[in-house]
Amino acid sequence: MNRAGFMQFILDQYSVEPDYPWMKNPNFAVFRHSNNQKWFALIMDIPRSRLGLPGDELLDVVNLKCAPLLIGSLRSEPGFFPAYHMNKDSWITVSLDNKADADKLKMLLDMSYTATASKIRKKH
C-alpha cells in the first residue's frame, strides 16, 4: 500500500484527517484520536539510510503502536523496521512502498488505533 492509499484508508475507516504539526517537516502527517489527542499513526518521508537501507532517497513510512510480542517477528518481514524516532518496544515502522503486506498493515493500524483509544473506567 502506498502513502496516498493508506491515508485514504484511515479517512474511510476512522474518519480522521491528518494534521501537520511540524513546519520543518511539512510531509509528516499525524493521525490522532479526537477525544484524547493520542497518536495512532504517524506518516513520514525519511531517508532510506535512517532505516539501515542503502541510499538517501526519501521513503514513505508509517509508525504504528504495536503489541511488544509481535514486534520481533514483524521486523523479520519485508517492509518492517524498528520504530523510527519512537519507543522501539511498543512502536514499529512500516514502509509504504508496497513491500509490507497490505492486510497485515491494516490489522496493525487497527491494533494501534485500539491501543491508543481512551480507556473506559469502571465505577466502583
C-alpha positions as CSV (number, residue, x, y, z in Angstrom):
1,M,0.0,0.0,0.0
2,N,1.3,3.5,-0.8
3,R,1.1,6.7,1.2
4,A,-2.0,8.1,-0.6
5,G,-3.9,4.8,-0.4
6,F,-3.0,4.4,3.3
7,M,-4.1,7.9,4.2
8,Q,-7.4,7.4,2.3
9,F,-7.9,4.1,4.2
10,I,-7.5,5.9,7.5
11,L,-10.1,8.5,6.4
12,D,-12.5,5.9,5.2
13,Q,-12.1,3.6,8.2
14,Y,-11.8,6.0,11.1
15,S,-13.0,9.4,9.7
16,V,-9.8,11.0,10.9
17,E,-8.0,13.8,8.9
18,P,-4.2,14.2,9.4
19,D,-2.6,17.2,11.0
20,Y,0.8,18.5,10.1
21,P,2.4,19.9,13.3
22,W,6.0,20.5,12.2
23,M,6.9,23.3,9.9
24,K,10.3,21.8,9.4
25,N,8.7,18.5,8.2
26,P,5.6,19.5,6.2
27,N,5.0,16.0,4.9
28,F,4.9,14.4,8.4
29,A,1.2,13.6,9.0
30,V,-0.1,12.8,12.4
31,F,-3.4,10.9,12.9
32,R,-4.8,11.1,16.4
33,H,-8.0,10.4,18.3
34,S,-10.3,13.4,18.6
35,N,-11.2,12.7,22.2
36,N,-7.8,12.2,23.8
37,Q,-5.5,13.5,21.1
38,K,-3.3,10.4,21.2
39,W,-1.5,9.5,18.0
40,F,-2.3,6.2,16.4
41,A,-0.3,6.7,13.2
42,L,2.5,9.0,12.1
43,I,3.3,9.0,8.3
44,M,6.7,10.4,7.3
45,D,9.1,10.6,4.4
46,I,12.6,9.8,5.7
47,P,15.9,9.0,4.0
48,R,16.2,5.2,3.4
49,S,19.6,5.3,5.3
50,R,17.7,6.1,8.5
51,L,16.3,2.6,8.4
52,G,19.5,0.9,7.5
53,L,18.7,0.7,3.8
54,P,21.1,1.7,1.1
55,G,20.6,5.2,-0.4
56,D,19.3,8.5,0.8
57,E,16.2,8.7,-1.3
58,L,13.1,9.5,0.7
59,L,10.9,6.6,1.7
60,D,7.3,6.9,2.9
61,V,6.8,5.1,6.2
62,V,4.2,4.9,9.0
63,N,4.8,4.4,12.7
64,L,2.2,2.3,14.5
65,K,1.8,1.3,18.1
66,C,2.1,-2.4,18.3
67,A,2.0,-5.2,20.8
68,P,5.6,-5.8,22.0
69,L,5.2,-9.6,21.4
70,L,4.6,-9.0,17.7
71,I,7.4,-6.5,17.0
72,G,10.3,-9.1,16.9
73,S,8.6,-11.3,14.4
74,L,7.3,-8.4,12.2
75,R,10.8,-6.9,11.9
76,S,12.0,-10.1,10.1
77,E,9.4,-9.5,7.3
78,P,9.9,-7.2,4.3
79,G,8.9,-3.6,4.9
80,F,9.0,-3.7,8.7
81,F,11.7,-1.9,10.8
82,P,12.5,-0.8,14.3
83,A,10.4,2.3,15.1
84,Y,11.9,5.5,13.8
85,H,12.1,8.2,16.5
86,M,9.6,6.3,18.7
87,N,9.8,3.7,21.6
88,K,11.1,0.6,19.8
89,D,9.5,-1.6,22.4
90,S,5.9,-0.6,21.5
91,W,6.0,1.1,18.1
92,I,7.0,-0.2,14.7
93,T,7.9,1.5,11.4
94,V,6.3,0.1,8.2
95,S,7.3,1.1,4.7
96,L,4.6,2.4,2.4
97,D,6.2,1.2,-0.8
98,N,4.1,-1.9,-1.3
99,K,6.7,-4.2,0.3
100,A,4.7,-4.8,3.5
101,D,1.6,-7.0,3.3
102,A,-1.4,-4.7,3.0
103,D,-3.7,-6.8,5.1
104,K,-1.1,-7.0,7.9
105,L,-0.7,-3.2,7.7
106,K,-4.4,-2.7,8.1
107,M,-4.5,-5.1,11.0
108,L,-1.6,-3.2,12.7
109,L,-3.4,0.1,12.1
110,D,-6.5,-1.2,13.8
111,M,-4.3,-2.5,16.7
112,S,-2.6,0.9,17.0
113,Y,-6.0,2.7,16.9
114,T,-7.4,0.4,19.7
115,A,-4.2,0.6,21.8
116,T,-4.3,4.4,21.8
117,A,-8.0,4.9,22.4
118,S,-9.4,6.2,25.6
119,K,-9.9,3.5,28.2
120,I,-13.4,3.1,29.7
121,R,-13.2,3.3,33.5
122,K,-15.4,1.2,35.7
123,K,-17.3,2.9,38.5
124,H,-16.7,1.5,42.0
